[in-house]
Amino acid sequence: MYARVPYRGWVLKGTPDGSSWEPFASGFRTPDGIGVDAQNRLLVTDNQGDWLGTSKVYHVRKDTHSGHVASLVWRNDWDGRNPLKVPVPELEKLRTPAMALLPQGELSSSPTQPIAIPKNTFGPFASQTLIGEMNLPTLVRLLPDPDGETSRAAAIPFLYSPKLGRGNHRLTFSPDGSLWVGKTHLSWAGSEGLTRITLKDKPNFHVETVKAGTSTFTINFNQPLHPEALKSLSVQRHTYHYHIRYGSKKVDLQPVSELQTNLTNNGKTLTLTTKAPLLKNYLYTIQLPKAKSTNGLPLLGDVIYYTNARPKTP
């Protein structure tokens, strides 16, 4: 990927009447979605490839650089060098960490539009964020965990169904609270048509929030977690290479061992404590296979993918 035309790989900010615009943020490869969440965060998804070890979700702020180097040539302060010849450690210092890493082919393969669920819509999920997906029959739920100037987030499968299908390109909510998914297809992926999604009027069991500390995760559920789920709980962590090559394998993939678990708040809060501090720019995969609430409801999304973009200091 390269930037032949001005500001290819940038987010541009325009006036409402279209009379003027300005460069806003750089560093994107093949973004296929932009949106504002309920907390007014500007979100952009980007797809795996050169300089992107896996697909990602960014919280975009003005003058930030998200890591794909081709767009650097359009910065006013760029010194004229070929970005591909700049040492990777120097490039690393320029980039803002992604808010969420989406493991390729596992949670997502080609993320599309992020959309905020309107108030009074989709019951307990109102004001949360969903992300579309091009190559897998899934939607992803994003739970931000902001920390100062760096945003972190947990990503959780929201819907995975052959009935949804692939090509989930653009999303919108109708006045009756339905989610409409507009599909598209490319030469290697996707589908076509429209799909309407409604939330069933019945109780469900889901993760409400995920917060990380120096060496802890605090997971809050909307209903009590059955203690039996702790027997099969596991946590792994890994990161990705930052390099010009296409994608990246999982780097330094290891189980998080000697993990302490504690259920409080009548079973609605699960605290995980690790022996060592959480690592920067690592993705922590928390698995709760076949977890259920105390009244037998299955957990909606039993894998939590938490991106520790910046660890909290002790």
C-alpha positions as CSV (number, residue, x, y, z in Angstrom):
1,M,0.0,0.0,0.0
2,Y,1.2,3.5,-0.8
3,A,-0.2,7.0,-0.9
4,R,-0.1,8.2,-4.5
5,V,-2.7,11.0,-4.0
6,P,-2.6,13.6,-1.3
7,Y,-4.0,12.5,2.1
8,R,-4.6,8.9,1.1
9,G,-4.6,7.0,4.4
10,W,-5.8,10.1,6.4
11,V,-9.0,11.1,8.2
12,L,-10.1,14.5,6.9
13,K,-12.3,17.0,8.8
14,G,-14.7,19.0,6.8
15,T,-17.2,21.7,7.5
16,P,-20.9,20.8,7.4
17,D,-21.5,22.7,4.2
18,G,-18.5,21.1,2.5
19,S,-16.8,24.4,1.8
20,S,-13.5,23.5,3.5
21,W,-11.6,20.7,5.1
22,E,-8.4,20.0,7.0
23,P,-6.1,17.0,7.6
24,F,-7.1,15.4,10.9
25,A,-5.2,12.1,11.5
26,S,-2.9,9.8,9.5
27,G,-1.7,6.3,9.5
28,F,-4.5,4.2,8.0
29,R,-4.1,1.3,5.5
30,T,-7.5,0.1,4.3
31,P,-10.1,1.5,6.7
32,D,-13.6,0.4,6.0
33,G,-15.6,2.2,8.7
34,I,-15.8,5.4,10.7
35,G,-18.2,6.4,13.4
36,V,-18.8,8.2,16.7
37,D,-19.7,6.3,19.8
38,A,-22.1,7.4,22.5
39,Q,-19.2,9.1,24.4
40,N,-18.3,11.1,21.3
41,R,-15.1,9.1,20.6
42,L,-14.2,9.0,16.9
43,L,-13.7,5.4,15.9
44,V,-12.0,4.0,12.8
45,T,-11.5,0.3,11.9
46,D,-8.6,-0.8,9.8
47,N,-7.7,-4.1,8.1
48,Q,-4.7,-6.4,8.5
49,G,-1.8,-6.1,6.0
50,D,1.5,-4.3,5.8
51,W,2.2,-2.5,9.1
52,L,-0.9,-4.1,10.6
53,G,-0.2,-7.4,12.3
54,T,-4.0,-7.8,12.7
55,S,-7.1,-5.8,12.1
56,K,-7.7,-3.0,14.6
57,V,-10.1,-0.4,16.0
58,Y,-8.6,3.1,16.7
59,H,-9.8,5.9,18.9
60,V,-8.8,8.8,16.5
61,R,-7.7,12.1,17.9
62,K,-6.4,15.1,15.9
63,D,-2.8,14.9,14.8
64,T,-2.4,11.3,15.8
65,H,-0.7,8.7,13.6
66,S,-2.1,5.1,13.6
67,G,0.9,3.3,12.2
68,H,0.6,2.8,8.4
69,V,3.6,4.7,7.2
70,A,2.7,5.6,3.6
71,S,0.5,8.5,4.7
72,L,3.4,10.2,6.5
73,V,4.6,11.8,3.2
74,W,1.5,14.2,3.4
75,R,2.4,15.6,6.8
76,N,3.5,19.2,6.7
77,D,6.4,18.5,9.0
78,W,7.7,15.4,7.2
79,D,11.3,15.7,6.2
80,G,11.0,14.2,2.7
81,R,12.5,10.8,3.5
82,N,11.0,7.7,2.1
83,P,9.0,6.3,5.1
84,L,9.9,2.8,4.1
85,K,13.6,3.6,4.7
86,V,13.0,5.0,8.2
87,P,14.1,2.6,11.0
88,V,11.1,0.8,12.6
89,P,12.0,2.0,16.1
90,E,11.7,5.6,14.9
91,L,8.3,4.8,13.2
92,E,7.2,3.1,16.4
93,K,7.6,6.4,18.3
94,L,5.2,8.1,15.9
95,R,2.2,5.8,16.2
96,T,-0.7,5.8,18.7
97,P,-1.6,2.4,19.9
98,A,-4.9,0.9,18.7
99,M,-7.8,0.9,21.0
100,A,-8.6,-2.8,20.2
101,L,-6.7,-5.5,18.4
102,L,-9.1,-7.9,16.6
103,P,-7.3,-11.3,16.2
104,Q,-7.5,-12.2,12.6
105,G,-9.9,-15.0,11.5
106,E,-10.7,-15.5,15.2
107,L,-12.8,-12.6,16.2
108,S,-12.7,-10.6,13.0
109,S,-11.2,-10.9,9.5
110,S,-12.1,-7.5,7.9
111,P,-13.9,-5.1,10.3
112,T,-16.3,-2.5,8.8
113,Q,-18.5,0.2,10.4
114,P,-18.6,1.0,14.1
115,I,-22.0,2.2,15.2
116,A,-23.4,3.4,18.5
117,I,-26.6,1.7,19.6
118,P,-29.1,4.4,20.2
119,K,-30.6,5.1,23.6
120,N,-33.7,2.9,24.4
121,T,-32.6,0.5,21.8
122,F,-31.4,-3.1,22.1
123,G,-32.3,-3.1,25.8
124,P,-29.2,-3.4,28.1
125,F,-26.9,-2.8,25.1
126,A,-28.1,0.8,24.5
127,S,-25.3,3.3,24.0
128,Q,-22.7,0.5,23.5
129,T,-20.9,0.1,20.1
130,L,-21.2,-2.6,17.5
131,I,-18.7,-3.3,14.7
132,G,-19.6,-4.9,11.4
133,E,-17.5,-7.6,9.7
134,M,-16.9,-8.4,6.0
135,N,-15.6,-11.9,5.9
136,L,-17.2,-13.6,8.9
137,P,-20.9,-14.0,9.9
138,T,-20.5,-11.9,13.0
139,L,-20.9,-8.6,14.7
140,V,-18.5,-7.5,17.5
141,R,-19.4,-5.6,20.7
142,L,-16.8,-3.0,21.8
143,L,-16.5,-2.1,25.5
144,P,-14.0,0.9,25.9
145,D,-11.9,1.2,29.0
146,P,-10.4,4.7,28.6
147,D,-7.2,5.7,30.4
148,G,-6.2,9.3,30.0
149,E,-5.0,10.0,26.5
150,T,-4.8,6.3,25.6
151,S,-8.1,4.4,25.0
152,R,-8.2,0.7,25.7
153,A,-11.1,-1.7,25.1
154,A,-12.5,-5.2,25.3
155,A,-14.0,-6.7,22.2
156,I,-16.6,-9.5,22.6
157,P,-18.5,-11.5,20.0
158,F,-22.0,-10.2,19.9
159,L,-23.6,-12.2,17.2
160,Y,-22.2,-15.2,15.3
161,S,-24.7,-16.9,13.0
162,P,-24.8,-18.4,9.5
163,K,-28.2,-16.5,9.2
164,L,-26.3,-13.2,9.4
165,G,-23.9,-14.2,6.7
166,R,-20.9,-12.2,5.4
167,G,-20.4,-8.9,3.8
168,N,-21.7,-6.9,6.8
169,H,-20.6,-3.5,5.4
170,R,-22.9,-0.7,6.7
171,L,-25.2,-0.6,9.7
172,T,-28.1,1.6,10.7
173,F,-30.9,1.5,13.3
174,S,-34.5,2.2,12.2
175,P,-37.0,4.1,14.4
176,D,-38.6,0.8,15.5
177,G,-35.2,-0.3,17.1
178,S,-34.2,-2.8,14.4
179,L,-30.6,-3.0,13.2
180,W,-30.4,-3.1,9.5
181,V,-27.2,-4.5,7.9
182,G,-26.4,-3.5,4.4
183,K,-24.1,-6.0,2.6
184,T,-21.6,-5.8,-0.1
185,H,-19.3,-8.2,-1.9
186,L,-15.8,-8.1,-3.3
187,S,-13.9,-10.5,-5.5
188,W,-12.8,-12.6,-2.5
189,A,-15.5,-12.1,0.2
190,G,-18.8,-10.7,1.2
191,S,-22.5,-11.0,0.2
192,E,-25.3,-8.8,-0.9
193,G,-28.7,-7.7,0.3
194,L,-30.1,-6.5,3.6
195,T,-30.5,-8.2,6.9
196,R,-32.8,-7.0,9.7
197,I,-31.8,-7.8,13.3
198,T,-34.0,-7.5,16.4
199,L,-33.3,-8.2,20.0
200,K,-35.5,-10.9,21.5
201,D,-37.6,-9.8,24.4
202,K,-36.2,-12.2,27.0
203,P,-33.5,-12.2,29.6
204,N,-29.9,-12.6,28.6
205,F,-26.5,-13.0,30.4
206,H,-23.7,-10.8,29.3
207,V,-20.6,-8.9,30.2
208,E,-21.3,-5.2,31.1
209,T,-17.8,-3.8,31.6
210,V,-14.2,-4.9,31.6
211,K,-11.6,-2.8,33.4
212,A,-7.9,-3.4,33.7
213,G,-5.6,-2.4,36.5
214,T,-1.8,-2.8,36.9
215,S,-2.2,-6.6,37.2
216,T,-6.0,-7.1,37.4
217,F,-9.0,-7.5,35.3
218,T,-12.4,-6.6,36.7
219,I,-15.3,-8.1,34.8
220,N,-18.9,-7.1,35.6
221,F,-21.8,-9.2,34.5
222,N,-25.5,-8.2,34.4
223,Q,-26.4,-11.4,36.4
224,P,-24.4,-13.6,38.8
225,L,-21.8,-15.9,37.2
226,H,-22.1,-19.5,38.2
227,P,-18.9,-20.4,40.1
228,E,-18.6,-23.6,38.1
229,A,-17.4,-21.4,35.2
230,L,-14.1,-20.6,37.0
231,K,-13.0,-24.3,36.6
232,S,-12.6,-23.9,32.9
233,L,-11.5,-20.2,32.8
234,S,-8.2,-19.5,31.1
235,V,-6.2,-16.4,30.0
236,Q,-3.6,-16.1,27.3
237,R,-1.7,-13.1,26.1
238,H,0.2,-12.2,22.9
239,T,1.2,-9.3,20.8
240,Y,2.0,-8.7,17.1
241,H,5.0,-7.6,15.0
242,Y,5.0,-4.1,13.7
243,H,6.7,-4.4,10.3
244,I,6.2,-3.9,6.6
245,R,5.3,-7.5,5.9
246,Y,1.7,-8.5,5.5
247,G,0.1,-9.3,8.8
248,S,1.8,-11.1,11.7
249,K,1.7,-14.3,13.6
250,K,0.8,-14.1,17.3
251,V,4.1,-13.1,19.0
252,D,5.0,-14.2,22.5
253,L,1.8,-16.3,22.9
254,Q,1.7,-17.6,26.4
255,P,-0.8,-18.7,29.0
256,V,-1.2,-16.3,32.0
257,S,-0.6,-18.7,34.8
258,E,-0.9,-18.4,38.6
259,L,-4.1,-16.5,38.2
260,Q,-6.2,-15.7,41.2
261,T,-9.9,-15.4,40.8
262,N,-12.5,-13.8,43.1
263,L,-16.2,-13.5,42.7
264,T,-17.9,-10.6,44.6
265,N,-21.0,-8.4,44.4
266,N,-23.2,-11.5,44.8
267,G,-21.4,-13.2,41.8
268,K,-21.8,-10.3,39.4
269,T,-18.1,-9.1,39.6
270,L,-15.2,-11.3,38.7
271,T,-11.7,-10.1,39.5
272,L,-8.7,-11.8,37.9
273,T,-5.3,-11.0,39.4
274,T,-2.1,-11.9,37.6
275,K,1.3,-12.6,39.1
276,A,3.1,-10.1,36.8
277,P,1.9,-6.7,35.6
278,L,-0.1,-6.5,32.4
279,L,2.1,-5.8,29.3
280,K,1.8,-2.8,27.0
281,N,0.3,-3.4,23.6
282,Y,-0.6,-7.0,24.4
283,L,-3.9,-8.6,23.7
284,Y,-5.3,-10.7,26.6
285,T,-7.8,-13.4,25.7
286,I,-10.0,-14.3,28.6
287,Q,-12.0,-17.5,27.9
288,L,-15.1,-18.6,29.9
289,P,-16.2,-21.6,27.8
290,K,-19.8,-22.5,28.3
291,A,-20.2,-20.1,31.2
292,K,-23.7,-19.7,32.6
293,S,-25.4,-17.5,35.1
294,T,-26.7,-19.0,38.4
295,N,-30.1,-19.4,36.8
296,G,-28.8,-21.3,33.8
297,L,-28.5,-18.6,31.1
298,P,-25.5,-19.0,28.7
299,L,-23.0,-16.2,28.5
300,L,-23.5,-14.1,25.4
301,G,-19.9,-14.0,24.1
302,D,-17.8,-16.3,26.2
303,V,-14.4,-14.9,25.0
304,I,-13.2,-11.5,26.0
305,Y,-10.4,-9.9,23.9
306,Y,-8.8,-7.1,26.0
307,T,-6.2,-4.8,24.4
308,N,-3.9,-3.3,27.0
309,A,-2.8,-0.3,24.9
310,R,-1.2,1.3,27.9
311,P,-0.7,-0.4,31.2
312,K,-1.7,1.5,34.4
313,T,1.2,2.3,36.6
314,P,1.2,0.9,40.2
